[in-house]
Amino acid sequence: MVINIYGPENNAASIKGFTIVIDVFRAFSMAYYIIQNNPQKYIITDSIDFAFQLKKKYKNCLLVGERGGFKVNGFDFGNSPTEIQNKDFSQNIVVHTTTAGTKALLLQPAKNEVVVGGFVNGPALIKYIKKNIIDPVNIYCSAPKNNMFGEEDYLCAEYIRSGLLGKSIDFASIIMRLRAGSAKGFSTTGFAPYTDFLYCMDIGRFDIILYRKLVANREYTVELKIMN
């Protein structure tokens, strides 16, 4: 099996085939917590202005997201799983935008099958790829390589690669490494509560996969749907 790991330093337009876009902290962990709240529609955009346009168009629209880790002024929620626990989105359209993850998703070529994830659905991704005998597998990490704040994406990519190749991996050591590194941003004084770290590292919490659905005539926008 061929497994390619990419990041922002690579030209996403040249990637061919099935692609997993990873943003562990927090966009594509957050995505699964959003879906858990049953929104009528879940829209991804890389534009704050476009998000506000959708808010005007749809009165039942909730804006979720961040820039530089912090909630966007005027948004309903930040990019925080903690904030949205036990919320009911069944009457709402959710629009989600982040600094890195949503941008990385929108860079992926239209012709490719593209899904999103992190540790929260890592086992489901491995199971799906094995079941459907997908080869090659591309894993696109949203964070720059060799940056402490973002190493979680590459550790997740290695976790998925090891699972696909039948190799064991010490998840406890990943937790310890991240606590000493990029998880330092999670605290009462940081950009997000520590519980966000726990939610994002809740491995295998979701046995579903969200895939990208391109939306015609809506620039900057895709929808995320549950893969059957």
C-alpha positions in Angstrom: 0.0 0.0 0.0 1.2 3.5 -0.9 0.6 6.1 1.8 1.7 9.6 1.1 1.9 12.3 3.8 1.6 15.9 2.7 1.4 19.3 4.3 1.2 23.0 3.4 4.7 22.9 1.8 3.3 20.6 -0.9 1.2 21.6 -3.9 -2.2 20.3 -3.0 -3.3 20.7 -6.7 -0.9 17.8 -7.7 -2.4 15.3 -5.2 -4.3 12.5 -6.9 -6.8 10.1 -5.3 -8.3 9.4 -1.9 -7.2 12.1 0.6 -7.7 12.5 4.3 -7.3 16.1 5.5 -6.2 16.2 9.1 -6.5 19.0 11.6 -6.5 17.5 15.1 -6.4 20.8 17.0 -9.1 21.5 16.3 -11.0 21.9 13.0 -11.5 18.3 12.0 -12.0 17.0 15.5 -14.5 19.9 16.0 -16.3 18.8 12.8 -17.4 15.6 14.4 -18.7 17.3 17.5 -20.7 19.6 15.2 -22.2 16.7 13.3 -23.1 15.1 16.7 -25.4 18.0 17.3 -27.4 17.2 14.1 -27.2 20.5 12.1 -29.6 20.8 9.1 -26.5 21.6 7.0 -22.8 21.9 7.7 -20.9 24.3 5.5 -17.1 24.9 5.4 -15.6 28.2 4.2 -12.2 29.9 4.4 -13.8 33.4 4.3 -15.1 35.2 7.4 -16.9 37.7 5.1 -18.6 34.9 3.3 -19.6 33.4 6.6 -21.3 36.6 7.6 -23.0 36.8 4.2 -24.5 33.3 4.9 -25.6 34.5 8.3 -27.6 37.3 6.6 -29.1 34.9 4.1 -30.1 32.1 6.5 -31.6 33.4 9.7 -31.1 30.1 11.4 -27.4 30.1 10.6 -24.8 29.6 13.4 -21.2 30.8 12.8 -18.4 28.7 14.3 -14.7 29.3 14.0 -11.5 31.1 14.9 -8.5 33.0 13.7 -5.2 32.6 15.5 -7.0 30.2 17.8 -9.4 32.7 19.1 -13.2 33.0 18.4 -14.0 35.4 15.6 -15.7 38.5 16.8 -19.4 38.3 16.0 -19.4 34.4 15.7 -21.7 32.3 17.8 -19.1 29.8 18.9 -15.3 29.5 18.7 -13.6 26.4 17.3 -14.1 24.6 20.6 -15.6 21.2 21.2 -16.1 22.2 24.8 -18.4 25.1 23.9 -20.8 23.1 21.9 -21.3 20.0 24.1 -25.0 19.2 24.6 -26.1 21.8 22.1 -29.0 21.1 19.7 -28.2 22.3 16.1 -31.2 20.5 14.6 -32.8 23.8 13.6 -29.6 25.4 12.4 -27.3 25.6 9.4 -23.7 25.6 10.7 -20.9 27.6 8.9 -17.4 26.7 10.1 -14.2 28.5 9.3 -10.7 28.2 10.8 -7.1 29.4 10.3 -5.7 26.3 8.8 -8.0 23.3 8.6 -10.8 24.7 6.5 -8.3 26.3 4.2 -6.5 23.0 3.7 -9.7 21.2 2.8 -10.6 23.8 0.2 -7.2 23.4 -1.4 -7.9 19.8 -2.4 -8.6 19.1 -6.1 -12.3 18.7 -7.0 -11.7 15.4 -8.7 -10.4 13.7 -5.6 -12.5 11.8 -2.9 -11.7 13.9 0.2 -12.6 13.1 3.8 -11.6 14.8 7.1 -10.6 13.5 10.4 -8.2 13.2 13.4 -7.8 10.8 16.3 -11.5 11.1 17.1 -12.3 9.0 14.1 -8.9 7.5 13.3 -10.0 3.9 13.7 -13.1 4.5 11.4 -10.8 5.8 8.7 -8.4 2.9 8.9 -11.4 0.4 8.8 -12.9 2.2 5.8 -9.7 2.2 3.8 -9.0 -1.4 4.5 -12.6 -2.5 3.7 -12.6 -0.7 0.4 -9.0 -1.6 -0.5 -8.1 2.0 -1.2 -4.6 2.5 -2.6 -2.9 4.9 -2.7 -3.9 6.9 0.4 -3.0 10.5 0.7 -2.9 12.2 4.1 -2.8 16.0 4.1 -1.8 17.6 7.4 -3.1 21.2 7.8 -0.2 22.4 9.9 3.3 23.2 8.6 5.8 20.4 9.1 8.5 20.6 11.9 6.4 23.1 13.9 5.7 22.1 17.5 2.3 23.7 17.2 0.9 21.3 14.6 2.9 18.2 15.4 -0.4 16.5 16.4 -1.4 16.4 12.7 1.7 14.4 11.8 1.5 12.1 14.8 -2.1 11.4 13.7 -0.9 10.7 10.1 1.6 8.3 11.5 -1.0 6.6 13.6 -3.2 6.1 10.5 -0.3 4.9 8.4 0.7 2.4 11.1 -2.8 1.1 11.4 -3.1 0.6 7.7 0.2 -1.3 7.6 -0.7 -3.4 10.6 1.9 -1.9 12.9 1.2 -1.1 16.5 1.5 2.4 17.9 1.8 3.6 21.5 -1.1 6.1 21.8 -0.2 6.9 25.4 3.2 8.1 24.3 1.5 10.4 21.8 -0.6 11.9 24.5 2.5 12.5 26.7 4.4 14.0 23.8 1.6 16.4 23.0 1.1 17.4 26.6 4.7 18.5 26.6 4.4 20.3 23.3 1.5 21.7 21.3 -1.1 20.9 24.0 0.4 23.7 26.1 -2.0 26.1 24.3 -4.9 24.4 26.1 -5.4 26.0 29.5 -7.4 28.5 31.4 -5.1 31.2 30.2 -4.5 29.8 26.7 -6.5 30.0 23.5 -8.8 27.2 24.5 -9.8 25.2 27.6 -7.9 22.0 28.4 -11.0 20.0 27.9 -10.7 20.8 24.2 -7.4 18.8 24.2 -9.3 15.8 25.9 -12.1 16.0 23.3 -9.7 16.1 20.4 -7.7 13.2 21.7 -10.7 11.0 22.5 -9.5 8.3 20.1 -12.2 6.4 18.2 -15.1 8.4 19.7 -16.9 8.6 16.4 -17.4 5.6 14.1 -18.3 7.8 11.1 -16.4 9.6 8.3 -17.3 13.1 7.0 -16.6 13.5 3.3 -16.4 16.7 1.2 -19.3 17.5 -1.0 -18.6 20.4 -3.4 -21.4 23.0 -3.6 -22.0 24.4 -7.1 -22.0 28.1 -7.5 -20.8 28.9 -4.0 -17.3 30.2 -4.1 -15.1 29.2 -1.1 -17.6 26.7 0.1 -18.0 23.0 0.5 -20.4 20.9 2.6 -19.4 18.1 4.9 -21.7 15.0 4.8 -21.6 11.7 6.6 -20.3 8.9 4.5 -22.6 5.9 4.4 
